[in-house]
Amino acid sequence: MASFALHPETKLFIGADATVTPVTDFATKLPQLDKSGLPVFKINADIIFPDGSVTHSTIKVITKDAFVLAPRTEYAVKGVLAATPYLPDGANRIATSFKVYGELAPAKPFRTE
């Protein structure tokens, strides 16, 4: 199935677990590289959609440099957040994988005045 970009105002919330882990290639046991040759990392985050709905997911991040995330912080995507629907083996419902192509930057706090 094809990937599609999510709305640019979609944010990621990192909870207490701000761990950034390189994805390992099963065959070579080396860090996995994307088709572009960039390393792939994974994070656990809540995806906050512009309509207010939230979903928790493991998200792959494709970026040239390793990075550190602060716990309990909301991040904006500086690049593209893409979703790819797929049908897991033996499943009777569609699952979705998420990838960030670019960087994550702390989101500006919302003004409540």
MDAnalysis code that builds the backbone (N, CA, C; Angstrom):
import MDAnalysis as mda
import numpy as np

u = mda.Universe.empty(339, n_residues=113, atom_resindex=np.repeat(np.arange(113), 3), trajectory=True)
u.add_TopologyAttr("name", ["N", "CA", "C"] * 113)
u.add_TopologyAttr("resid", np.arange(1, 114))
u.add_TopologyAttr("resname", ["MET", "ALA", "SER", "PHE", "ALA", "LEU", "HIS", "PRO", "GLU", "THR", "LYS", "LEU", "PHE", "ILE", "GLY", "ALA", "ASP", "ALA", "THR", "VAL", "THR", "PRO", "VAL", "THR", "ASP", "PHE", "ALA", "THR", "LYS", "LEU", "PRO", "GLN", "LEU", "ASP", "LYS", "SER", "GLY", "LEU", "PRO", "VAL", "PHE", "LYS", "ILE", "ASN", "ALA", "ASP", "ILE", "ILE", "PHE", "PRO", "ASP", "GLY", "SER", "VAL", "THR", "HIS", "SER", "THR", "ILE", "LYS", "VAL", "ILE", "THR", "LYS", "ASP", "ALA", "PHE", "VAL", "LEU", "ALA", "PRO", "ARG", "THR", "GLU", "TYR", "ALA", "VAL", "LYS", "GLY", "VAL", "LEU", "ALA", "ALA", "THR", "PRO", "TYR", "LEU", "PRO", "ASP", "GLY", "ALA", "ASN", "ARG", "ILE", "ALA", "THR", "SER", "PHE", "LYS", "VAL", "TYR", "GLY", "GLU", "LEU", "ALA", "PRO", "ALA", "LYS", "PRO", "PHE", "ARG", "THR", "GLU"])
u.atoms.positions = np.array([
    [0.836, -1.181, 0.000],
    [0.000, 0.000, 0.000],
    [0.882, 1.246, 0.000],
    [0.339, 2.316, -0.473],
    [1.090, 3.562, -0.579],
    [1.089, 4.330, 0.739],
    [2.147, 5.102, 0.960],
    [2.239, 5.982, 2.125],
    [1.578, 7.305, 1.795],
    [1.144, 8.010, 2.829],
    [0.608, 9.342, 2.615],
    [1.062, 10.245, 3.754],
    [1.300, 11.513, 3.435],
    [1.744, 12.486, 4.430],
    [0.570, 12.914, 5.292],
    [0.819, 13.063, 6.583],
    [-0.207, 13.536, 7.498],
    [-0.177, 15.059, 7.548],
    [-1.216, 15.644, 8.096],
    [-1.354, 17.094, 8.183],
    [-0.112, 17.689, 8.860],
    [0.436, 18.786, 8.324],
    [1.662, 19.361, 8.889],
    [1.531, 19.858, 10.330],
    [0.303, 20.071, 10.808],
    [0.115, 20.516, 12.190],
    [0.027, 19.355, 13.178],
    [0.174, 18.115, 12.699],
    [0.175, 16.953, 13.575],
    [1.419, 17.016, 14.459],
    [1.248, 16.784, 15.758],
    [2.341, 16.863, 16.723],
    [2.609, 15.486, 17.323],
    [3.789, 15.339, 17.908],
    [4.149, 14.121, 18.623],
    [4.387, 14.473, 20.082],
    [3.835, 13.681, 20.991],
    [4.078, 13.887, 22.422],
    [4.905, 12.727, 22.922],
    [6.058, 13.051, 23.500],
    [6.923, 12.040, 24.083],
    [6.582, 11.957, 25.557],
    [6.227, 10.784, 26.034],
    [5.877, 10.594, 27.439],
    [7.112, 10.436, 28.303],
    [7.001, 9.623, 29.355],
    [8.113, 9.420, 30.285],
    [9.283, 8.697, 29.615],
    [8.995, 7.838, 28.617],
    [10.044, 7.089, 27.921],
    [10.493, 7.874, 26.698],
    [11.623, 8.577, 26.830],
    [12.142, 9.397, 25.725],
    [13.301, 8.691, 25.023],
    [13.303, 7.362, 25.056],
    [14.385, 6.591, 24.471],
    [14.366, 6.661, 22.946],
    [15.531, 6.915, 22.359],
    [15.714, 6.888, 20.907],
    [16.623, 5.699, 20.624],
    [16.126, 4.738, 19.834],
    [16.861, 3.501, 19.586],
    [17.132, 3.323, 18.097],
    [18.387, 3.021, 17.713],
    [18.640, 2.707, 16.303],
    [17.933, 1.400, 15.932],
    [17.341, 1.352, 14.758],
    [16.701, 0.117, 14.278],
    [17.800, -0.770, 13.703],
    [17.802, -2.050, 14.102],
    [18.833, -2.988, 13.656],
    [18.314, -3.864, 12.534],
    [19.116, -4.039, 11.504],
    [18.797, -4.933, 10.396],
    [18.965, -6.371, 10.883],
    [17.912, -7.197, 10.787],
    [17.977, -8.580, 11.277],
    [19.077, -9.388, 10.601],
    [19.259, -9.214, 9.304],
    [20.212, -10.028, 8.545],
    [21.661, -9.680, 8.878],
    [21.974, -8.392, 8.939],
    [23.371, -7.980, 9.107],
    [23.729, -7.630, 10.553],
    [22.729, -7.437, 11.394],
    [22.911, -6.993, 12.784],
    [23.546, -5.602, 12.872],
    [23.517, -4.862, 11.784],
    [24.024, -3.493, 11.726],
    [22.850, -2.521, 11.774],
    [23.108, -1.239, 12.091],
    [22.009, -0.271, 12.057],
    [21.354, -0.234, 10.676],
    [20.020, -0.223, 10.666],
    [19.267, -0.218, 9.412],
    [19.354, 1.155, 8.751],
    [19.469, 1.139, 7.425],
    [19.465, 2.371, 6.644],
    [18.221, 2.419, 5.779],
    [17.682, 3.633, 5.598],
    [16.538, 3.842, 4.723],
    [17.008, 3.740, 3.272],
    [16.065, 3.733, 2.326],
    [16.415, 3.690, 0.903],
    [17.317, 4.847, 0.504],
    [17.220, 5.953, 1.232],
    [18.054, 7.131, 0.944],
    [19.458, 7.013, 1.523],
    [19.705, 5.957, 2.305],
    [21.010, 5.762, 2.924],
    [21.138, 6.377, 4.306],
    [20.058, 6.974, 4.825],
    [20.082, 7.577, 6.152],
    [19.728, 6.548, 7.225],
    [20.278, 6.683, 8.436],
    [19.957, 5.734, 9.508],
    [18.509, 5.865, 9.976],
    [17.975, 4.755, 10.497],
    [16.595, 4.698, 10.977],
    [16.617, 4.514, 12.495],
    [15.862, 5.363, 13.200],
    [15.725, 5.290, 14.649],
    [14.260, 5.035, 14.973],
    [13.974, 4.561, 16.192],
    [12.573, 4.397, 16.587],
    [12.335, 5.047, 17.938],
    [11.112, 5.584, 18.079],
    [10.684, 6.238, 19.304],
    [9.255, 5.788, 19.606],
    [8.852, 5.916, 20.855],
    [7.457, 5.697, 21.241],
    [6.844, 7.060, 21.511],
    [5.698, 7.323, 20.905],
    [5.090, 8.648, 21.052],
    [3.578, 8.574, 20.868],
    [2.913, 9.593, 21.398],
    [1.500, 9.809, 21.105],
    [1.440, 10.751, 19.913],
    [0.660, 10.382, 18.909],
    [0.468, 11.244, 17.745],
    [-0.797, 12.058, 18.007],
    [-0.641, 13.379, 18.010],
    [-1.771, 14.273, 18.281],
    [-2.191, 14.899, 16.965],
    [-3.359, 14.496, 16.473],
    [-3.861, 14.987, 15.201],
    [-4.542, 16.339, 15.389],
    [-4.619, 17.165, 14.337],
    [-5.224, 18.498, 14.457],
    [-6.667, 18.487, 14.974],
    [-7.403, 17.387, 14.761],
    [-8.788, 17.332, 15.250],
    [-8.870, 16.981, 16.736],
    [-7.707, 16.770, 17.386],
    [-7.674, 16.464, 18.815],
    [-7.580, 14.987, 19.134],
    [-7.748, 14.120, 18.144],
    [-7.627, 12.684, 18.411],
    [-6.159, 12.320, 18.625],
    [-5.942, 11.254, 19.396],
    [-4.595, 10.836, 19.764],
    [-4.469, 9.331, 19.589],
    [-3.304, 8.890, 19.092],
    [-3.014, 7.468, 19.025],
    [-1.569, 7.252, 19.449],
    [-1.314, 6.158, 20.149],
    [0.047, 5.838, 20.587],
    [0.665, 4.875, 19.581],
    [1.934, 5.091, 19.246],
    [2.584, 4.237, 18.258],
    [4.098, 4.288, 18.416],
    [4.747, 3.245, 17.908],
    [6.188, 3.288, 17.723],
    [6.411, 3.915, 16.355],
    [7.242, 4.940, 16.298],
    [7.440, 5.709, 15.077],
    [8.896, 5.603, 14.656],
    [9.119, 5.337, 13.386],
    [10.478, 5.325, 12.857],
    [10.831, 6.727, 12.405],
    [12.055, 7.149, 12.716],
    [12.529, 8.480, 12.356],
    [13.750, 8.317, 11.463],
    [13.681, 8.878, 10.266],
    [14.782, 8.811, 9.308],
    [15.434, 10.185, 9.287],
    [16.649, 10.259, 9.799],
    [17.372, 11.532, 9.871],
    [18.862, 11.252, 9.854],
    [19.653, 12.217, 9.420],
    [21.077, 11.944, 9.238],
    [21.843, 11.837, 10.545],
    [21.375, 12.461, 11.613],
    [22.108, 12.462, 12.878],
    [21.268, 11.855, 14.000],
    [21.952, 11.191, 14.937],
    [21.270, 10.704, 16.130],
    [20.761, 11.914, 16.911],
    [19.761, 11.724, 17.743],
    [19.155, 12.838, 18.456],
    [18.703, 12.396, 19.831],
    [18.421, 13.352, 20.692],
    [17.954, 13.096, 22.054],
    [16.619, 13.816, 22.213],
    [15.664, 13.151, 22.870],
    [14.359, 13.757, 23.129],
    [14.181, 13.978, 24.627],
    [13.483, 15.031, 24.973],
    [13.162, 15.300, 26.371],
    [11.852, 14.604, 26.726],
    [11.777, 13.970, 27.905],
    [10.512, 13.343, 28.298],
    [9.427, 14.389, 28.555],
    [8.196, 13.956, 28.377],
    [7.007, 14.785, 28.616],
    [7.047, 16.105, 27.848],
    [7.396, 15.984, 26.571],
    [7.515, 17.170, 25.713],
    [6.774, 16.930, 24.403],
    [6.134, 17.980, 23.906],
    [5.450, 17.917, 22.609],
    [6.413, 18.397, 21.529],
    [6.439, 17.681, 20.405],
    [7.348, 17.997, 19.306],
    [6.584, 18.237, 18.013],
    [7.110, 19.158, 17.217],
    [6.616, 19.394, 15.863],
    [7.562, 18.689, 14.901],
    [7.020, 18.212, 13.795],
    [7.829, 17.548, 12.779],
    [8.359, 18.594, 11.816],
    [9.674, 18.628, 11.663],
    [10.321, 19.508, 10.680],
    [10.694, 18.619, 9.504],
    [9.735, 18.371, 8.661],
    [9.872, 17.444, 7.547],
    [8.502, 16.865, 7.256],
    [8.422, 15.551, 7.093],
    [7.151, 14.890, 6.772],
    [6.898, 13.750, 7.745],
    [5.679, 13.693, 8.264],
    [5.205, 12.541, 9.033],
    [4.308, 11.752, 8.099],
    [4.717, 10.527, 7.767],
    [3.977, 9.712, 6.795],
    [3.358, 8.494, 7.477],
    [2.203, 8.100, 6.990],
    [1.509, 6.907, 7.465],
    [1.429, 5.906, 6.323],
    [1.660, 4.631, 6.646],
    [1.555, 3.564, 5.655],
    [0.639, 2.480, 6.204],
    [-0.560, 2.328, 5.649],
    [-1.438, 1.245, 6.088],
    [-0.940, -0.090, 5.533],
    [-1.120, -1.152, 6.318],
    [-0.734, -2.488, 5.854],
    [-1.618, -3.527, 6.544],
    [-1.629, -4.719, 6.005],
    [-2.404, -5.816, 6.557],
    [-1.439, -6.836, 7.151],
    [-1.338, -6.908, 8.484],
    [-0.431, -7.877, 9.097],
    [-0.841, -9.307, 8.744],
    [0.119, -10.224, 8.739],
    [-0.168, -11.631, 8.438],
    [-1.259, -12.172, 9.354],
    [-2.274, -12.740, 8.778],
    [-3.354, -13.371, 9.523],
    [-4.305, -12.401, 10.199],
    [-4.122, -11.119, 10.011],
    [-4.989, -10.145, 10.674],
    [-6.229, -9.873, 9.840],
    [-7.294, -9.467, 10.511],
    [-8.514, -9.133, 9.799],
    [-8.818, -7.630, 9.857],
    [-7.799, -6.851, 10.223],
    [-7.961, -5.397, 10.211],
    [-6.653, -4.749, 9.762],
    [-6.754, -3.540, 9.281],
    [-5.595, -2.818, 8.764],
    [-4.842, -2.171, 9.918],
    [-3.520, -2.269, 9.875],
    [-2.641, -1.576, 10.825],
    [-1.961, -0.429, 10.084],
    [-1.321, 0.455, 10.830],
    [-0.646, 1.596, 10.212],
    [0.726, 1.764, 10.836],
    [1.732, 1.968, 9.984],
    [3.061, 2.301, 10.489],
    [3.320, 3.774, 10.189],
    [4.112, 4.406, 11.045],
    [4.387, 5.831, 10.916],
    [5.888, 6.061, 10.793],
    [6.271, 7.001, 9.923],
    [7.672, 7.381, 9.758],
    [7.777, 8.898, 9.688],
    [8.833, 9.412, 10.307],
    [9.180, 10.826, 10.192],
    [10.387, 10.916, 9.287],
    [10.269, 11.718, 8.247],
    [11.395, 12.016, 7.362],
    [11.823, 13.439, 7.687],
    [12.837, 13.589, 8.512],
    [13.283, 14.914, 8.919],
    [13.625, 14.935, 10.390],
    [13.379, 16.072, 11.021],
    [13.759, 16.265, 12.415],
    [12.542, 16.576, 13.274],
    [12.743, 16.456, 14.585],
    [11.722, 16.818, 15.557],
    [12.229, 18.023, 16.348],
    [11.378, 19.015, 16.521],
    [11.730, 20.213, 17.285],
    [10.645, 20.443, 18.332],
    [11.035, 20.873, 19.542],
    [10.006, 21.142, 20.552],
    [8.951, 22.104, 19.991],
    [7.685, 21.744, 20.203],
    [6.581, 22.579, 19.706],
    [6.441, 23.805, 20.599],
    [6.015, 24.890, 20.002],
    [5.767, 26.092, 20.790],
    [4.534, 25.860, 21.633],
    [4.564, 26.284, 22.899],
    [3.369, 26.091, 23.738],
    [2.192, 26.908, 23.197],
    [1.002, 26.375, 23.400],
    [-0.192, 27.071, 22.959],
    [-0.497, 28.222, 23.897],
    [-0.925, 29.351, 23.357],
    [-1.302, 30.491, 24.167],
    [-2.748, 30.336, 24.593],
    [-3.029, 30.596, 25.853],
    [-4.390, 30.437, 26.359],
    [-5.021, 31.768, 26.730],
    [-4.436, 32.866, 26.305],
    [-4.979, 34.202, 26.643],
    [-6.141, 34.567, 25.783],
])
